[in-house]
Amino acid sequence: MSLRLRFTLLYSTFMGGILLIFGVAVYLLVNVILLNQVDTMLEVVVHDITKVTKVNSIGELNLIGLPQLDMTSNAYIQMWDSNGKLMTSSPSIATLTQSLDPAGLKAGMAIYEDSYLNGAHLRVVSVPLRVNNRLIATLQVGASLSVVDATRGNLLSMTALIAILAVLLAGLGSWVILGRALSPLEAITDTVDQINRADDLSRRIPYQERAEKDDEIGELIVSVNQTLERLESLFTSQQRFLADVSHELRTPLTVIKGNVDLIRRMKQADEESLSSIDQEAGRLTRLVGGLLMLAQAESGKLTLVLKPVELDLLLTEVFSEMRVLAGTKVHVHLNEIDQVMVNGDRDRLKQVVLNLVSNAIQYTPQGGDVYISLAKIGEQARIIIRDTGPGIPAEDLPHIFDRFYRAEKSRTRSTTSGFGLGLSITNWIVEHHGGQIKVESKEGKGTTFVIWLGIVK
């Protein structure tokens, strides 16, 4: 059963239930009002009869002018003595010897009852007449309920007819309205089916630019489109990553295979071939290590051992190591450095700084400079790594921390170039230390990375 049909049936049932309750309430109210009117009329007749009723000196009942009390053809009057014998009755039922309400004669008190007499539905009031607490007669006054029954029947039929029409109209209206309201869900289903069939994540769910876009379905469409956009971005990144990794794997494997073949032909290993094999094996090791670390980070298995870390000593170690790595190509400078203590994983924090400084050395041309500084700003530690390299193009800046992103697509990669993983890992480590990493760069004027970490109080 479709969602549209379920909602239509639910709404129609709900509407039918409301109309049923309303109809029953109206029916009961009208019934009470009509019966009260009949009872009031009977009470007036009883009052008029008792006014002309006299008791003689020996205690016998004497009725004066009873026929004139037959004010309406719907009123029927009987007077019964204390022995249950009919004393008199109105002309309209002069030939009737049966009591209008046999149970009322035995009640011993004034009582209103419905009664059926020869197929006629009557409303009968039985009133005992007493003198000095002695029952001398019972007056019964009845009125036909044919008009009341007809009114109730018509009301019941009309209410049922209106309820049926209302439920049908409600069902039809809700079917049409729900069809329009749920049509975006059909568009979502169709779009997802097309994506599944064509493997085309570039498709988006269409929706009109109107006020309705702010409702729940409009928000759902926007969310689904954002999800599709994110999935497309991730899928594209994965494809680019696979292409990059394939290229990076093919190059060292080709070099290793070529050197191995050369050694086999020469039947001896020269130092240059072994050195080349060692370098390419190192590249493969770094690639596999980066992939493994990213996999652990995504699965939550990469744990950080947080302890107090002296950042000034850590940066001094990095400076010493990177100055050796830079050699005479780049000048590495350690500028201002404050004594700062942070709570973090020392090995991971060192990995962050090493990665950023090595990238700066790698992309800074011969004779360039790389600057490292550490300062305490309020309750935060600020690490700055700045180079005088070619800078990063503006279109690449928003993506440099994306996983698998390579900004150097158009350049020939060197043997020391990265695999598009280093900055993503760096960003992950900084964020999981509760810090931030920002980058500023202009082409031809170098790049500056700024890391903010909370200090130990």
Order of alpha helices (4+ residues) and beta strands (2+ residues): alpha-beta-beta-beta-beta-alpha-beta-beta-beta-alpha-alpha-alpha-beta-alpha-beta-beta-alpha-beta-beta-alpha-beta-beta
